[in-house]
Amino acid sequence: MITITPENINRLIALESEVNYDKPPLADAEPFKVIESEAPVIISAPHGARTFRNCNDQVWHEEDEYTAGMALLLGELCDVSVLATTCQNNDYDPNYTTDINVPYKRTLGDMIQRHHVRFVLDLHGAALYSPTLDTKQTIDFGLRQIGIQKTPSMKISHVKKLESLLADTANCDPSCFVVGRNKFPGAGTGTIISFSSNQRVFGSKKKVQAIQIEMKPQVRIANRFPTATLYKSCGAYQAKYENISHMAQSLAQFLEYLKSQE
């Protein structure tokens, strides 16, 4: 079993330090990083840096700090594929646009087919005082469910497994791991989990299973960088080591669990 260590959290900070929240990539380069593995799981982090929603109001989606770093760390530790925005995307928001031909989604679809992917985990960051989440909630699982009649985008047995891993808070504050479902359902046609759920597992009639994981700062931001958008308005932020460790540990164990599923 993978055990998260202080060295792993230092590695998380180092990986995040390479993310260019507000700088586009070099000419002709894509604003995302791709790590490939033969494992049947992909971790996505479409909001690792700022993305342009390209609508009439010229709206930007600010970076979800440490979602790219967390995805890349887990990719290294668990040997799974990763697709993460690591530079400012001036052209589109991968989790908003309905255009399935944008490079991020084309790459994701190609990886799903080539590696026979069965599961996609899409990492996001919720605001510290998010009005969308319940007052005490710190983590949310989006399953594309608006109303109980809609089939979840990931089997509930798998969702319960992740919930149980997060609930085992022997070494950290349980109030920082209050989990809910579908406050951010990810049900829009442009979301990564909607795109993924419409893909079929290679050589099968089964659909790819996908989950959108929203995390508040107290379980993901190991050490805020001065380049972060919120640094300018809110200043420095550093979550407790044990919270970051438990979040990473739970996700790592969940990835190992998914890799063993048929």
N, C-alpha and C positions, 0 to 999 in steps of 0.2 A: 504494500500500500504506500502511496506517495504521502510523505509527511512534510508539511510546509515548515520551513526553518527561517530564522532571521536573515540568512543569506538569500533566501528566495524573495523576501520582501525588499531587500536591497536591490535585487535584480529587477523586481517590479518597478521600483523608482527609476532605475537606470533605463529600462525600456521606455517608460513614460517620458523621460527627459528627452528622448529622441523624436517625440511627436511634435510636429509644427502646428500648433493650434491655429495660428493666424497667418501662416505663410503657405502659399501654393507651392506645388512641386516644381522641379526644374522643367524646362520646356520639353514637351513630348513625353513626359513621365506621368503616370497615373497618381492620384492623391491617396492611394491605398496600398497596403502591403499584403502580399500573398505568401503564405507558408503552406506547403502541400504535404500531405500524409496519406497513406493508404487506409487509415482508420475511417470508419463509417460515420464520423462526426465532424462538423464544421462549427467553429466559433466565429461569429460575426460581430464587428463593432463599427457600425456605420457612422456613428457620431463621435469618433475618437478625436476629430478636429472639427472646426467650423464648417458648416455646409450651407450652400445657398438654396433656398427653397424656390427661388425663381418664379414668384407669383407677382401679382399686380402691386402688392404693397412692399415689394423688395425685402422680404423677410429672410433673416438668417437664423439658422439653428446653431446656438453656441455649442462649443465642445462639451461632451460628457467626459469630464476628466477621469483618467485611469481606466476607462473601458478598453481602449486600445492596448494599454500596458497589461491589463489583466488578461485580455485575450491572447496576447503574445506570450506571456508567461505560461499560461495554461497550455498553449500549443507546445512549448518547449518541454514542460514537465510531463504532459500526457500523450505526446506524440499524436496530436490531432491537427487537422488543417485549420488555418486561420485566414480570415479576410477582414482587415481593419483599416479604417480611414486614419492615416497618419500625417496628412497635410491638408491644409484648407482646400475645400472643394468649391471652386467658384462657379461651377456649372449646374449642379443639381444636389439634392439631398437624397441619398440612396433609400432612405426609409420613408420618403414622402412622394417622390415622383411615381406616376403610374406607367411611365415608359420602361418597359422591360428590356429595352435594348441599350440602356446606359451601361457604361463599362463595368460598374460594380456588380450589377445584376447579371450581366452576360457572363462575367467571371464566376460568380456564384453558381449559376446554372451549369456552366461547364464543369466546375469542380464537383458538383453533385453527381453528374453523370459519370465522369471519368473515375471517380473514387467510390462509386456505388454508395453514396451517402444516404443514411437513413434518418439522421437527426441533425437539426440546426439549432444552436443556441445563440440568440441575438442579445448582446449585452448593451444596456443603457444606463444612464444616470438620472435619477430623480432629484429634484431640488430638496434642500434641507427642510424647507417649510412648504412642500408641495401641497397645494389645495386639492389636488386630485386624489391623493392617498388619504386613507383614514388617519386620524390625528396621531395615533401611536405607531402606525405602520411604517416600516423602513424598507421593505422589499415587496415587489409585486411581480406576479407571473401573468403575462399576457398570453391568452390561449385562443384569441380571436372569438371569444364568446360575448355576445351582447344578448342577454336573455338565456335562460337555461335550455332552450330548445336547440341551440347550435352545437354541433359536434366540436369538441376541443381540438386544437391543432397538435396537441400531444396527449398521448394516453394518460389518463388520470393516475394510473398506477405508477407511471414514471414521475409525474408531478409530485405525488405523495412521497416518493423516495427522496427527492430533493428537499422537500419540506422537512422530512425526518432528519436528514443530515444537518440542515440549518438549525433545527430545534435542539440538537445535542450541544448545548452551550455550557459545558462544564467549566471551560476555561475563560469565558467572557460574559459580558453583561447580556442577559436574555432580552432586555428591553430594546437592544439594538438589532434584534433579529425577529421582528414581528412581521410575519409574512401574510400577504393577501393575494387575491386573484382578480384579474380583469378590471382593475381600476384604470390601467393602461392596457386595454385588450389587444391592441395591435391589429384591429379588425379592418382598418382602412385598406383599400385596394393597392396602395403604394408601399405598404410596409414590407420589411424583409420576411417576416413570418408568413405573410399572405403569399408573397412570391414563392417562398420555399414550399409552402403547403400545397401549391399547385403543381409542384414537380413530382414526377413518379420515380420511385426507386428503380435503378437500372435493372432491366429484365424482369420487372414485376408490375402488377397492377396497383400495388400499395403506394400511398402518398407518403412523401417525406414528412416526418413529424418535426414540429418547430415550436419554440417557446421564446417569448420576449421577457428578459429578466431586467427589471428596473431596480436600481440600488441607490439608496440615499448616501450622502457623503461619508457618514460614520462607518460604513462597511466597505468603502472602496478608495477613498482619497488618502493615500499613505503620507503624502507631503505635497501640498499645493505649490506649484511653480509660479514665479512672478509673471510669467507669460500667460497665465490662465486669465480668462475674461473676468472671473469672479474675484481674482486677486485685487483688481483695481477698485472694486466696490466693497468687498467683504474682508480683504486682507488674507493673511496666512491661515491655513487650515491643515490640521494633522489629526487623522483619526487614530484611535488607540491601536497599537500593534496587534493586540489579541483579536480585535474585531476584523482587521484586514486579513490576518492569518486564518481565522475561522471561515471567512467568506471564501478565500482562495482554497482552503482545505475542502470545504463542502463542494465547491464546483469541481475540484479535481477528482474527488471520490465519485461524484455524479457522472463525470465523463468516463471514468473507468467502468462504472456500472453500465452506461449506455453502450460502450464498446463490446460488452459481453452479451447484449441482447440480440436476439434473432429478428 
